Each structure stands twice: as C-alpha cells, then as structure tokens.
Amino acid sequence: MCKQAVSSSSNLFTPWPEAEANRYRTLGLWLNKNMFHILSDSRVADKLAVIDDNKQLTYGQLKTNSLALAQGLYQLGIRTGDNVVLQFPNRIEFVETLFALFALGAVPVMALPAHREQELKHFCTESQAVAYICADHAGGFDYRALARNVCALTQLKHVFVAGDGQEFYSLDDVKRAGELGAKSKASLPVVDNGQSLALLQLSGGTTNLPKLIPRTHDDYFYSVRESAAVTGLTNESVYLCVLPAAHNFTLSSAGVLGALYAGATVILSEQVAPDRVLPIIAKQRVTTVALVPPLANAWLQFAQKNRVDTNSLQVVQVGGAKLTSVLAKQIVAIFNCKLQQVFGMAEGLVNYTRLHDGPDKTLFTQGCPLSSEDEIKVVANDDTPVVNGEVGHLLTRGPYTIRGYYNASEHNATAFTPDGFYRTGDLVRLTEEGYVVVEGRAKDQINRGGEKISAAELEELLVGHPGISDAAVVAMKDSVLGEKTCAFVIKNKQQAYPQGVNAISNQQAITLPALRRYLREIGVAEYKLPDRVVCVEVFPTTKFGKVSKKALRETLENIQQLA
C-alpha cells in the first residue's frame, strides 16, 4: 500500500540502570506485564467499557475486537517491535487499535488529531514507522489525503484507515480477516516483556517538532496503576475524555487507561464546547473529567450563564498548564466537586493534589509526586540545590521517568544530568510539605533590563481582577531594556463590576494605565508592571491544548510592524 519500509529499531532508547530496574522489580513497581493486561479476564465482560459519539463496547467486546485486529495486523506483516503511527480523534477505534498494538508488541507513536504533514513526516522518519493508522476523516479534515502525502515522503509500508479506506486497507476488513484467522489457527499470544517499548509519546515543546518519548510496559503500567488509585477511579466511575485521548494527560493520568484499569466506563467525546459536552455529563452521569485551564474557564463561563446539571461530577482534574488560584476557586464553587490539580509531563513525573487535601494545597499548589520512589531536585542555574521555598529548576528521576529521548543522543546529553535526572525546564518551588508550586518555564521569563519577571506570576495577578477572565504574558523586544512585558488579556464578560473596584469600572476601561494602577494598588513591584496590554477574544493554543506563547509573540510582532 506504500513503499517498502526501512526496518525499525527497538534499541534507540536509554534503559534504566540495571541496579535500579532490579530494585523497582523487587519493590513490586514493575510487574513485567504487557499493557494489554489492563483488559484482564477479571473484568466483567458485559460491563460498558467505552462509549463514543456513535457507538459503545463492553469490556468483552473491546478485548475480542482488539485481539481480532491484532491478528489481522499480524497477517499483514506488523510484528513485535514495529513502530506504528496512530492518529485518531476521540473514537472507539483509537482504543481498539491501541490495545491491538499492545497485544502484538508493536509500538504506537501517539500522534494527535491536529498534527499534519510536517509532524507526521517527522514522526515516521524519526521512529522508522512501518505503518500509519488513522480515521478516514474527522472535523472536516481528510486523513487519507494526509496519508498519501506522508507515504510519498517517507518509507511507510502500510496505511490502515477506520471507515472508508479508499485505496488503503480498511481497518474493519483487517479486523474481519483477523477474526477468520483466529478461528483457523491458534490465536496470537500476548507476550509479556516489561522492558520493551509500550508506546512513543510526544514532548510538549512549542518551538520545535516534538521529540519522541519512549515509555516501556513496566514504567507506563506502573504509572497508570498508581494514578488510578490517586485519582479515586473505581469500577463505578464514569470518566469523560474531551481532550485528545492520545495526550499523556488524558491517556494515563489516570486517563483512559487508568479508568479501564479500574473497571470504569470511559466516555470519548470529539466535542469540547460546553453547550455540547455539559449535556453529556448529565446524560452519562460523568464522575470525572480532565481539562486544561482555558477549557475549564470556558465551561465555567457557560455554566454561570446557563442552567446545567453537573451534579454527578465528583472530580475535575486540571493540568497541561498552571491553574490560577482564582480559576481553581471557581471550579470548586460552580461545579461543587473536588478539584485535582495535575502537573506532569509525558517524559514521566506526575504530581497530583490528593483528593483529601485541603484548599491550601488544592487551590495554591500543583500537587506532590505520584510515587514515593520519585526523586526531585530544585536547583539553581549551576545545578546546586536552592534553599527550600526558593524558585529553581526542577530535575527528576524515578521508576516511570525516562532516561533519554528516542533516537536523540545529542539532545539527551543536555536534557539529562550525568546521573540520570531529567531537566524538565520548569521553574518551581517546594512547600514545606513537599508540594510543588509551578512558577513558569525556564524560558517563560521576561528579562527587563536585568530584572527577571515570571510570566506565570504576573498572569496570576492579572486574573485576580474581576474584569479579566484569563491572561497570558509574553516578552517583547526592546532596544534599550532588551525585553519588555506584554500582557494579552481576555475580558470577563460575565462579571458584574463592583463600584470603584481598583480604578477599573467597566469592561471598556481595561487599558494599560488602568491595569498598571490596579497592580500598583495591590502591591506589585514597579518593574513587574506590563508595558503593553492587548485585549483578545481567545488565546491561540498548541496541539496539546496549551496557550501558544509562540503564536502570541508572532501576533505581537505583527501588531508592532503595523504600528
């Protein structure tokens, strides 16, 4: 269906040192089990496992379909260790195919629905993928056209399409062939090799093409199991996935995989708009949902204007970017549920506020490490430890944090310390109880004439004003100071303004002088005051759902050129 592929390699990632790997096994963290065992025989076969916008599957059907698909893919040449790019919207076929690849011992490369030719070519080339599996179309986009372009540019051997495959293999036909094959010969055994790759996740960088993150069956299964416990998922839970299911947050923190491990029901939605999704919460009696801050903000704005039934919600997880304390308080008040802040990375380390934590932690911190075996350091620029409570660079290693990116030895030399700590790029401080407070990214600072300004800090201060629902702060070039500060803000259209509140009396008054005056009145240092304010209706986002500071800087450059 495409060209002959170059053989893929399973030896392009850095394993854990043997002594540490043995310790994790001795402690019972690593079980040498294939991720497919999430669909274990102990599950109630006739319980609903997954529901999407069009259909539903029980646990028994999901397991049967995945094994049939695995058999069909095997008959067409997909083998253990082969890398396969997987790209789906939030549909049941994503879950079926993911578990089929687990069963085969093949390695899914977790592309997001928004990725296009440039990224797909990169993923196929860097991973030496032998196949690409996708939907026929979604959101008005034809993935078959993308497949044709990627085939012409890479060494892909196969393309499999869910739906109308046209000239490519139809995933339904492959599944049916697998069902027949399983009847005529012995079914494929699910091989347990915990040290082998389970999947290749993607880094969340916003300036370069994503790097590939090698996660093994041992480390990823451990993270999923522990996350399911920390997030309180049980066989009575109903987990709603509205962010891309392939994203590490919604896949494993505890996400779709954690919910299935717990025996819960997963609801996959291709919709994110509150008027489309909040009725799903009411209809399906959703108990847990994972959001990024901009989406949480949009849902809250809608809920304040409209009568919505969210009584079934027990936990709202928020991650992907720092959640301001103002928005955190609103989530708890309006949705009347528990808030769980999640601060993690596809490279490994995940921090959670615990469901029993008080507001001092859930509102003002981003949680503490998932595992007692997680090691974290907060260091200065020279890698010396900072005093507890001071801001520094976060380093980490542990039983589910990678020791190197896939096929990236040159980058690994700077991304990891000689003793295996991953340089996360995050600026944090630790509370006395060991909870993490995110202060921004190492590069998410404005150097204003030598004065360092944390974008995250200023954003938190700006959204503290009732006239602003969200803020994003970026640097702008300046010939004298080097950099100045520009604040992009979204007005709060739902907020009633108290008389005489800090020099801003109506929405039209969100101007630079007024905001600077407001910040002075609440005690903000003069050098931290924004030099420019731009009001926008919505922030651009990355494919990972985070606010795109890169796009905002480009917008600012265009404004300055027109001025």
C-alpha positions in Angstrom: 0.0 0.0 0.0 3.1 2.2 0.3 6.8 1.7 -0.2 8.9 -0.9 1.4 9.9 0.2 4.9 13.2 0.5 6.5 13.4 -1.9 9.4 12.6 -0.2 12.7 14.8 -0.5 15.7 13.8 -1.1 19.4 17.3 -0.2 20.6 17.2 3.6 20.2 16.3 4.4 23.8 18.2 4.6 27.1 17.2 1.9 29.6 17.2 2.4 33.3 20.5 1.2 35.0 20.1 -2.5 35.8 20.5 -2.0 39.6 17.6 0.5 39.7 15.5 -1.6 37.4 16.0 -4.6 39.7 15.1 -2.6 42.7 11.8 -1.4 41.0 11.0 -5.1 40.3 11.8 -6.1 43.9 9.6 -3.4 45.2 6.7 -4.6 43.0 6.6 -1.5 41.0 7.5 -3.2 37.7 5.5 -6.4 37.1 6.8 -7.5 33.7 3.3 -7.3 32.3 2.1 -6.2 28.9 -0.2 -3.1 28.9 -2.8 -5.3 27.2 -3.5 -6.9 30.7 -5.5 -3.8 31.5 -8.2 -5.7 29.7 -7.8 -8.6 32.1 -10.1 -11.6 32.4 -11.2 -10.4 35.8 -13.2 -7.6 34.2 -17.0 -8.0 34.0 -17.3 -8.9 30.3 -20.7 -7.4 29.8 -20.0 -4.1 31.5 -19.7 -1.0 29.3 -16.1 -0.1 28.8 -16.1 2.7 26.1 -18.8 4.9 24.7 -18.1 7.5 21.9 -20.4 9.8 19.9 -21.7 6.9 17.8 -21.3 3.5 19.5 -20.3 1.6 22.6 -18.4 -1.5 23.6 -18.4 -3.7 26.6 -15.2 -4.9 28.1 -15.7 -8.3 26.5 -16.3 -6.8 23.1 -13.3 -4.4 23.4 -11.0 -7.3 24.2 -12.4 -9.5 21.4 -12.2 -6.7 18.9 -8.6 -5.8 19.9 -7.4 -9.3 19.6 -9.0 -9.8 16.2 -7.5 -6.6 15.0 -4.1 -7.7 16.3 -4.4 -11.0 14.4 -5.4 -9.1 11.2 -2.5 -6.7 11.5 -0.1 -9.6 12.1 -1.3 -11.4 9.0 -0.4 -8.2 7.0 3.1 -8.1 8.4 3.0 -6.0 11.6 5.4 -7.5 14.1 6.7 -7.1 17.6 8.9 -4.1 17.9 7.4 -2.4 14.8 6.7 1.3 15.3 3.2 2.4 14.1 2.0 6.0 13.9 -1.5 6.1 15.4 -3.8 9.2 14.8 -7.4 9.3 15.8 -10.0 11.6 17.2 -11.7 10.5 20.4 -13.3 7.4 18.9 -13.6 3.8 20.0 -11.3 2.8 17.1 -8.5 4.5 18.9 -8.9 2.3 22.0 -9.3 -0.9 20.0 -6.2 -0.2 17.9 -4.1 0.9 20.8 -4.8 -2.4 22.6 -4.3 -4.4 19.4 -0.8 -2.9 19.1 -0.1 -3.7 22.8 -1.1 -7.3 22.2 1.2 -7.5 19.2 4.1 -5.9 21.0 4.1 -3.3 18.3 4.8 0.3 19.4 2.2 3.0 18.8 3.5 6.5 18.1 0.9 8.8 19.7 0.1 11.5 17.1 -2.6 14.0 18.0 -5.6 14.7 15.7 -4.3 18.2 14.9 -0.9 17.0 13.6 -0.4 17.5 9.9 2.1 16.7 7.2 5.2 18.3 8.8 4.7 16.5 12.1 3.6 13.1 10.6 6.7 13.1 8.3 8.9 13.8 11.3 7.2 11.0 13.4 7.5 8.5 10.6 11.1 9.3 9.9 12.4 9.5 13.5 10.6 6.3 14.5 11.2 4.5 11.2 7.5 3.6 11.4 6.3 0.8 9.2 2.6 1.8 9.3 0.2 4.6 9.8 -3.3 4.0 11.2 -5.9 6.8 11.1 -9.6 7.7 10.7 -10.9 8.4 7.3 -12.0 11.9 8.2 -12.8 14.0 11.2 -13.5 17.6 12.0 -13.8 18.4 8.2 -10.3 17.0 7.6 -9.5 14.1 5.3 -6.7 12.0 6.9 -6.5 9.8 3.7 -5.1 12.8 1.8 -2.6 13.3 4.6 -1.7 9.6 4.3 -1.0 9.9 0.6 1.3 12.9 1.2 3.2 11.2 4.1 3.6 7.9 2.0 5.2 9.9 -0.7 7.7 11.5 1.7 8.6 8.5 4.0 9.3 4.8 4.0 5.9 3.7 5.3 4.9 0.2 4.3 1.2 0.2 5.2 -1.7 2.6 5.8 -4.8 1.4 7.7 -8.0 3.5 7.8 -11.0 3.3 10.1 -14.0 4.0 7.8 -13.8 4.3 4.1 -10.2 3.3 3.3 -10.4 4.0 -0.4 -7.0 2.7 -1.8 -5.8 1.9 1.7 -6.6 -1.1 4.0 -9.9 -0.8 5.8 -9.5 -1.4 9.5 -12.9 -3.2 9.6 -11.7 -5.5 6.8 -8.4 -6.2 8.7 -10.4 -7.0 11.9 -12.7 -9.4 10.0 -9.7 -11.1 8.5 -8.3 -11.4 11.9 -11.5 -13.0 13.2 -11.3 -15.6 10.5 -7.6 -16.1 11.0 -8.1 -16.7 14.8 -10.7 -19.4 14.0 -8.4 -21.3 11.6 -5.3 -21.2 13.6 -4.1 -20.5 17.2 -4.6 -17.0 18.5 -1.6 -14.8 18.9 -0.2 -15.0 22.4 0.2 -11.7 24.3 3.9 -11.6 25.2 5.0 -10.1 28.5 8.2 -8.2 28.2 8.1 -5.3 30.6 11.4 -3.8 29.5 10.2 -3.4 25.9 8.6 -0.3 24.5 4.9 0.1 25.1 4.5 3.4 23.1 6.2 6.5 22.0 4.7 9.6 23.5 5.4 13.2 22.2 7.1 16.0 24.0 5.1 19.2 24.5 7.6 21.7 23.2 6.1 24.7 21.4 9.1 25.8 19.4 10.4 22.7 17.6 9.0 19.5 16.3 8.1 17.1 19.2 10.6 14.7 20.4 9.7 11.0 20.8 9.4 9.8 24.4 10.0 6.0 24.9 7.7 4.5 27.6 8.1 0.9 28.5 5.3 -1.6 29.6 6.9 -1.7 33.0 7.1 2.0 33.7 3.9 3.1 32.0 1.8 0.3 33.6 3.1 1.3 37.0 2.2 5.0 36.4 -1.3 4.0 35.2 -2.0 1.8 38.2 -0.8 4.3 40.8 -2.6 7.2 39.0 -5.9 5.3 39.0 -5.6 4.9 42.8 -4.6 8.6 43.4 -7.4 9.9 41.2 -10.0 7.8 43.0 -11.2 5.8 40.0 -13.3 2.7 40.7 -15.5 0.3 38.7 -18.4 2.7 39.4 -16.6 5.7 37.9 -17.5 7.3 34.6 -14.5 9.1 33.0 -15.1 11.7 30.3 -12.3 12.3 27.8 -12.7 15.5 25.8 -9.0 16.4 25.3 -7.2 14.3 22.7 -7.1 10.7 24.1 -3.6 10.2 22.8 -2.3 13.0 25.0 -0.4 11.7 28.0 -2.6 13.6 30.5 -5.9 12.0 29.2 -4.3 8.7 28.4 -2.5 7.8 31.6 -3.0 10.4 34.4 -5.1 8.4 35.2 -6.9 9.0 31.9 -8.5 6.4 29.6 -6.0 3.7 30.6 -6.4 4.3 34.3 -10.2 4.3 34.0 -10.1 1.0 32.1 -7.7 -0.5 34.6 -10.1 0.4 37.4 -13.0 -1.2 35.5 -14.8 2.2 34.9 -16.7 3.4 31.9 -14.9 5.8 29.5 -16.9 8.4 27.5 -15.0 9.6 24.5 -16.2 12.9 23.0 -15.0 14.7 19.9 -16.7 17.8 21.2 -15.2 20.3 23.7 -17.6 23.2 23.6 -19.6 23.4 26.9 -23.0 23.6 25.2 -22.2 20.2 23.5 -20.3 18.5 26.4 -22.1 19.5 29.6 -25.3 17.7 28.5 -23.1 14.5 28.1 -22.1 14.9 31.7 -25.8 15.0 32.7 -26.8 12.1 30.4 -24.0 9.7 31.2 -23.7 10.7 34.9 -20.0 11.5 34.5 -18.0 11.4 37.7 -14.5 12.5 36.5 -13.3 14.8 33.7 -9.8 16.2 32.8 -9.4 19.7 31.5 -6.8 22.3 30.6 -7.2 25.8 32.2 -8.6 27.5 29.1 -11.2 24.9 28.6 -12.1 24.9 32.3 -12.5 28.6 32.0 -14.8 28.3 29.0 -17.0 25.8 30.8 -17.3 27.9 33.9 -18.3 31.0 31.8 -21.0 28.9 30.2 -22.2 27.4 33.5 -22.6 30.9 35.0 -25.0 31.9 32.3 -26.9 28.6 31.7 -28.6 26.1 33.9 -26.6 22.9 33.6 -26.7 19.6 35.5 -23.3 18.6 36.7 -24.4 17.0 40.0 -22.8 13.7 39.1 -19.3 15.3 38.9 -17.1 14.2 41.7 -13.6 15.2 40.5 -12.4 17.8 38.0 -8.8 17.4 37.1 -6.9 20.3 35.6 -3.5 20.0 34.1 -1.5 20.9 31.0 -0.7 24.4 32.3 -0.7 26.2 35.6 -4.1 26.7 37.1 -4.6 30.1 38.8 -6.0 30.1 42.3 -8.8 32.3 41.1 -9.9 29.8 38.5 -9.4 26.9 41.0 -11.8 28.5 43.5 -14.4 29.0 40.8 -14.2 25.3 39.7 -14.9 24.2 43.2 -17.7 26.7 43.8 -19.6 26.4 40.5 -19.2 22.6 39.8 -19.5 21.8 43.5 -16.9 19.0 43.3 -13.4 18.1 44.2 -10.6 19.8 42.3 -7.4 17.8 41.5 -4.5 19.7 40.1 -2.2 17.6 37.9 1.3 18.8 37.0 3.1 16.2 34.9 5.0 15.6 31.7 4.9 12.9 29.1 8.5 12.2 30.0 7.4 10.7 33.3 7.0 12.6 36.6 3.3 13.3 37.5 2.3 15.4 40.5 -1.2 15.3 41.9 -3.0 17.2 44.7 -4.7 14.4 46.7 -8.5 14.2 46.9 -8.3 14.6 50.7 -6.1 17.7 50.6 -7.4 20.9 52.0 -7.8 24.2 50.0 -4.3 25.3 50.9 -2.9 22.6 48.6 -5.7 22.1 46.0 -6.0 25.8 45.3 -2.4 27.0 45.6 -0.1 24.1 44.6 0.2 21.7 41.7 0.5 18.6 43.9 3.2 16.3 45.0 4.9 13.3 43.2 2.8 10.3 42.4 5.3 7.8 43.8 7.4 7.6 46.9 10.2 6.5 44.6 10.1 9.7 42.6 13.2 11.8 43.2 13.0 15.5 42.6 15.6 18.3 43.0 15.1 22.1 42.7 18.4 23.7 41.7 20.0 27.0 40.7 21.5 27.6 37.2 24.7 25.9 38.3 22.8 22.7 39.5 23.4 23.4 43.2 20.3 23.0 45.4 18.3 26.1 46.3 17.0 26.8 49.7 13.6 25.1 50.3 10.9 27.5 49.3 13.0 29.3 46.7 12.4 29.1 43.0 14.7 26.9 40.9 14.9 24.4 38.0 13.0 21.1 38.5 15.0 17.9 38.0 13.6 14.5 38.4 14.2 10.7 38.0 12.3 7.7 39.1 10.5 4.5 38.2 8.5 6.0 35.3 10.6 8.9 34.2 12.6 8.2 31.0 16.4 8.2 30.9 16.6 9.6 27.4 14.5 10.6 24.4 14.2 8.2 21.5 16.8 8.4 18.8 18.1 11.7 20.2 21.6 11.1 21.8 22.8 14.6 21.1 19.8 16.2 22.8 19.9 13.8 25.7 23.4 15.0 26.6 21.9 18.3 27.7 18.4 17.2 28.7 19.6 14.8 31.3 22.3 15.0 34.0 25.1 12.5 34.1 23.4 10.7 37.0 20.1 10.4 35.1 18.0 13.3 36.3 15.7 14.8 33.7 15.8 18.5 33.3 12.1 19.4 33.0 12.6 23.0 32.0 10.1 24.0 34.7 10.7 26.7 37.4 9.2 25.6 40.7 9.4 26.0 44.4 8.6 23.4 47.1 6.4 24.0 50.1 7.5 22.7 53.5 5.3 19.6 52.9 7.0 18.8 49.6 4.2 20.1 47.3 5.2 21.7 44.0 4.3 25.2 43.1 4.9 26.0 39.4 6.3 29.4 38.8 6.7 29.1 35.0 9.1 27.7 32.4 12.8 28.4 32.4 12.3 30.3 29.2 8.9 31.7 30.2 10.5 34.7 31.8 10.9 38.3 30.8 14.4 39.8 31.3 13.5 43.5 31.6 16.8 45.3 31.9 18.2 42.6 34.1 15.1 42.3 36.2 13.6 38.8 35.8 9.8 38.7 35.6 7.9 35.4 35.9 5.1 35.3 33.3 3.1 32.9 35.5 3.3 35.2 38.5 2.0 38.2 36.5 -0.7 36.2 34.9 -2.0 35.1 38.3 -2.1 38.7 39.4 -3.9 39.9 36.4 -6.7 37.2 36.6 -7.2 38.2 40.2 -9.1 41.3 38.8 -12.8 40.7 38.2 -12.6 42.3 34.8 -10.2 39.7 33.4 -11.0 36.0 32.9 -7.6 35.0 31.6 -4.2 36.4 30.9 -1.0 35.3 29.0 2.2 37.3 29.4 5.0 37.3 26.8 8.2 39.2 26.2 8.5 41.8 23.5 11.8 43.1 22.2 13.1 46.5 23.3 16.2 48.3 22.0 17.0 49.7 25.5 15.9 47.2 28.0 16.3 44.1 25.9 12.8 42.9 26.7 9.6 44.5 27.9 6.4 42.9 29.1 3.2 42.5 27.1 0.0 41.1 28.7 -2.6 39.6 26.5 -5.9 39.5 28.4 -9.4 38.1 27.8 -12.2 40.3 29.4 -14.6 38.7 31.8 -17.9 39.3 30.1 -20.0 37.6 32.8 -18.6 39.6 35.8 -20.6 42.3 37.4 -18.3 45.1 38.4 -18.4 46.5 41.9 -18.5 50.2 42.2 -15.0 51.7 42.1 -13.1 48.5 42.1 -9.4 49.3 41.9 -9.7 52.0 39.2 -11.5 49.8 36.7 -15.2 50.5 36.5 -16.2 48.8 33.3 -15.0 46.4 30.6 -14.0 49.2 28.2 -11.6 50.5 30.9 -9.2 47.6 30.7 -6.4 49.8 29.4 -2.7 49.8 30.2 -2.8 52.8 32.6 -5.8 51.3 34.4 -4.2 47.9 34.8 -0.9 49.3 35.9 -2.7 51.4 38.5 -4.6 48.3 39.7 -1.4 46.3 40.1 0.3 49.1 42.0 -2.7 49.2 44.4 -2.3 45.5 45.2 1.4 45.9 45.9 3.1 44.7 42.7 6.7 45.8 42.2 7.0 48.6 39.6 9.3 46.6 37.3 6.7 43.8 37.0 4.0 46.1 35.6 3.2 45.3 32.0 4.4 47.7 29.3 1.7 46.8 26.9 -1.8 45.3 27.1 -3.7 43.6 24.3 -7.3 42.5 24.7 -8.3 39.4 22.7 -11.4 37.2 22.5 -9.5 33.9 22.8 -5.9 32.7 23.1 -4.3 30.6 20.4 -3.4 27.1 21.6 -0.9 24.4 20.7 -1.9 21.0 19.5 -1.6 19.9 23.2 -4.3 22.4 24.2 -1.9 24.8 26.0 -1.8 28.5 25.4 0.6 29.1 22.5 3.0 31.8 23.7 4.8 31.4 20.3 1.6 32.4 18.4 1.1 35.3 20.8 4.6 36.6 20.2 4.0 36.4 16.5 0.8 38.3 16.9 2.6 41.0 18.9 5.3 41.3 16.2 2.6 41.8 13.6 1.0 44.5 15.7 4.3 46.2 16.1 5.1 46.1 12.4 1.7 47.7 11.6 2.1 50.4 14.2 
